[in-house]
Amino acid sequence: QFTIPTLNAIEFPRSSPPSGEPVVINSEIFKAALAQVVQAASTDQNKHNLSAVLLASTGKAIRLVATDGYRLAMRDIEGEHTGSDDSFLIPARALAELQRLLDMSDEITVRFNDLDATFQSPKMTLSTRLINAEYPPYQTIIPKNNPNSAIVNREELLDALRRTRVLASEMTPVRMRMSTEGIRLTVQLTDGSTSVEDIDAQFTGEDITVAFNSEYLANGVDACGTEEVVIETSAPNKPAIVKPVGDTSYLYLLMPQRL
């Protein structure tokens, strides 16, 4: 026998009907976009602006942006717009929950007001408070010129990264050397343990070696979803860009680690 105290149902918060202009988005496309972006948001709830995903209208698309200060993910959903030039900061935790609910219907209706965002389908409604904070000027950190570029098979690179991560860690990055001979991934520990992986790649530019957090790099490569990805760099101490080949709607920026 169990005895459980209860609360008065009258005290349960009442949700008000959603307000704001409705924006209808294909659920499958929105779910895929969230999967690409939400992972880059900060998990530190004290960083209110970085623990959110920026949703904004570019005029021709809805743009989703997330960053934790070490990486940045940006996805444009072409053909959609919010009907205004406003931008909104949505808690990443709420969007992670939304991903699990988007299979319920083919379309999702999104509404914004000054305080809340509401996502609604015939079978569910999810509302969340917007975060009132200033988002970093993310566009200023995206490099415009990356003379070094390597096109590589996504699955081959992911498999190699999975193997190197047996040794790699947050404190021990994976070194990526890009040259006309392809891509070489190297991890070396202080006890002498070493992992080396060579992968075929189409490379243009000057030979360069950059160190990355292997997990963050794998996340970005995996999120691209295409058969091939392109990795662009300019210098060992500058951000690198990972993009799907043949798809301009997604971009993943990754800060390097010290060699």
C-alpha positions in Angstrom: 0.0 0.0 0.0 1.3 3.5 -0.9 0.0 6.8 0.3 1.1 9.8 -1.7 0.3 13.4 -0.9 -1.2 15.4 -3.7 -1.5 19.0 -4.6 -4.6 20.9 -5.5 -5.2 20.8 -9.2 -6.3 24.4 -9.2 -2.7 25.4 -8.4 -1.3 23.8 -11.5 -0.1 26.5 -14.0 -2.7 27.1 -16.7 -1.4 27.6 -20.2 -2.8 30.4 -22.3 -3.8 29.9 -26.0 -0.8 30.4 -28.3 -0.5 33.8 -29.8 1.6 35.3 -32.6 1.6 34.8 -36.3 1.7 31.1 -37.3 4.6 29.7 -39.2 4.1 26.2 -40.7 7.2 24.1 -41.2 7.6 20.5 -42.5 8.2 18.4 -39.4 10.8 16.1 -41.0 12.9 19.0 -42.2 12.7 20.8 -38.9 13.7 17.7 -37.0 16.7 17.1 -39.2 17.7 20.8 -38.8 17.4 20.6 -35.0 19.5 17.5 -34.9 22.3 19.3 -36.8 22.2 22.4 -34.6 21.1 21.7 -31.0 24.1 19.6 -30.2 26.4 22.7 -30.5 24.5 24.6 -27.8 26.1 24.9 -24.4 25.0 22.6 -21.6 26.0 25.2 -19.0 22.7 26.6 -17.8 24.5 29.6 -16.3 25.4 30.7 -19.8 21.9 31.7 -20.7 22.5 33.0 -24.2 24.8 30.1 -25.2 22.4 27.4 -23.8 19.8 28.7 -26.3 19.4 28.2 -30.0 18.9 31.4 -32.1 16.0 31.3 -34.5 15.9 34.2 -37.0 14.6 35.0 -40.4 17.0 35.8 -43.2 14.2 36.8 -45.6 14.6 33.7 -47.7 15.0 31.1 -44.9 14.6 30.4 -41.2 18.1 30.2 -39.7 19.0 28.2 -36.6 22.3 28.9 -34.8 23.9 27.3 -31.8 27.3 27.7 -30.2 29.0 26.8 -26.9 32.1 28.9 -27.6 34.1 26.1 -29.0 32.0 25.2 -32.0 29.1 26.7 -33.9 26.4 25.1 -36.0 24.2 27.0 -38.4 21.4 25.6 -40.6 19.1 27.5 -43.0 15.6 26.1 -43.8 15.1 27.4 -47.2 11.7 28.7 -48.3 10.5 29.4 -44.7 10.5 32.6 -42.8 9.0 33.9 -39.5 7.2 36.8 -41.2 9.4 39.4 -39.4 13.0 40.4 -38.9 12.9 39.5 -35.2 15.1 36.8 -33.7 14.3 34.6 -30.8 16.4 32.6 -28.3 14.9 29.3 -27.5 16.2 27.0 -24.8 18.2 24.1 -26.3 16.7 21.7 -23.8 13.2 22.5 -25.0 14.2 22.0 -28.7 15.9 18.7 -27.7 12.5 17.6 -26.3 10.7 18.8 -29.4 12.8 16.6 -31.6 11.2 13.6 -30.0 7.7 14.9 -30.7 8.0 15.9 -34.3 7.2 12.4 -35.7 3.6 12.8 -34.6 2.6 14.9 -37.6 3.8 16.0 -41.0 3.8 19.7 -40.2 4.5 21.8 -37.1 3.0 25.3 -36.5 5.3 27.7 -34.7 4.2 30.9 -32.9 6.1 33.6 -31.0 5.1 36.3 -28.7 7.2 38.5 -26.5 7.7 35.8 -23.8 7.0 32.4 -25.3 7.5 30.1 -28.3 4.8 27.5 -29.0 5.2 24.5 -31.3 1.9 22.9 -32.1 0.6 19.9 -34.2 -2.8 18.2 -34.1 -1.5 15.8 -31.5 0.7 17.9 -29.2 1.6 21.4 -28.0 5.0 22.4 -26.6 5.5 25.9 -25.1 8.7 27.3 -23.7 9.8 30.6 -22.3 12.1 32.6 -24.6 15.5 33.6 -23.2 15.9 37.3 -22.7 19.6 37.8 -23.5 21.9 39.1 -26.2 23.3 36.5 -28.6 27.0 36.7 -29.7 27.6 38.3 -33.1 28.2 34.9 -34.6 28.6 36.0 -38.2 31.8 37.9 -37.3 33.7 34.7 -36.3 32.8 32.8 -39.5 36.0 33.0 -41.7 35.3 34.3 -45.2 38.5 33.0 -46.8 39.8 29.5 -46.3 42.5 28.7 -48.9 43.0 25.1 -47.6 40.3 22.7 -48.5 39.9 18.9 -48.3 37.0 16.9 -49.6 36.7 13.5 -47.9 34.2 10.6 -47.7 32.1 11.2 -44.6 31.8 7.6 -43.4 35.5 6.9 -43.9 36.4 10.0 -41.8 33.9 9.1 -39.1 35.2 5.5 -38.9 38.8 6.8 -38.5 37.7 9.3 -35.8 35.9 6.6 -33.9 39.1 4.5 -33.8 41.3 7.5 -32.8 38.9 8.4 -30.0 40.1 5.2 -28.2 43.1 7.3 -27.3 41.9 10.9 -27.9 40.3 12.9 -25.1 39.4 16.5 -24.3 42.9 17.0 -23.1 44.5 15.0 -25.9 43.2 16.3 -29.3 43.4 14.6 -32.6 45.9 16.1 -35.0 44.7 16.4 -38.6 47.3 16.9 -41.3 45.9 17.8 -44.7 48.1 17.6 -47.8 48.1 16.4 -51.4 48.6 12.9 -50.0 45.2 13.1 -48.2 44.3 13.4 -44.5 46.3 11.9 -41.6 44.8 11.7 -38.1 47.3 11.3 -35.3 46.8 11.0 -31.5 49.9 10.7 -29.3 49.8 10.2 -25.5 52.6 11.1 -23.1 53.1 7.3 -22.3 54.1 6.7 -25.9 50.7 5.3 -27.1 50.0 6.4 -30.7 47.2 6.2 -33.2 47.6 7.0 -36.9 44.9 6.9 -39.6 45.4 7.8 -43.3 42.4 8.7 -45.4 42.1 9.6 -49.1 41.0 13.2 -49.8 41.0 15.8 -52.5 43.1 18.6 -51.2 43.9 22.1 -52.5 46.1 24.6 -50.7 49.2 24.5 -48.6 50.0 21.5 -46.3 48.6 22.2 -42.8 48.3 20.5 -39.5 45.4 21.4 -37.1 44.4 19.9 -33.8 40.8 19.4 -32.8 38.6 17.9 -30.1 37.9 14.6 -31.7 34.3 14.3 -30.4 33.4 17.8 -31.6 34.9 17.1 -35.0 33.0 13.8 -35.3 29.8 15.6 -34.3 30.1 18.1 -37.1 31.1 15.6 -39.8 28.3 13.3 -38.8 25.7 16.1 -38.9 26.5 17.0 -42.5 24.6 13.8 -43.7 26.1 13.8 -47.2 28.3 11.2 -48.8 31.3 13.7 -48.8 32.2 16.6 -46.6 34.6 19.5 -47.1 36.9 20.8 -44.4 38.3 24.3 -44.9 41.1 25.9 -42.9 43.3 29.0 -43.1 45.8 28.5 -40.2 46.4 26.1 -37.3 45.1 28.7 -34.8 42.1 29.8 -36.8 38.5 28.3 -36.9 37.9 25.5 -39.4 34.7 25.0 -41.4 33.0 21.7 -42.0 30.3 21.6 -44.7 28.4 19.0 -46.7 29.4 18.8 -50.3 26.6 19.9 -52.6 24.5 21.5 -49.8 24.9 25.1 -48.8 22.3 25.1 -46.1 24.5 23.8 -43.3 27.8 25.0 -41.7 29.7 23.7 -38.7 32.6 25.8 -37.3 35.1 24.3 -35.0 37.8 26.1 -33.0 41.2 24.4 -33.0 43.2 23.3 -30.0 46.9 23.9 -29.3 49.3 21.6 -31.0 
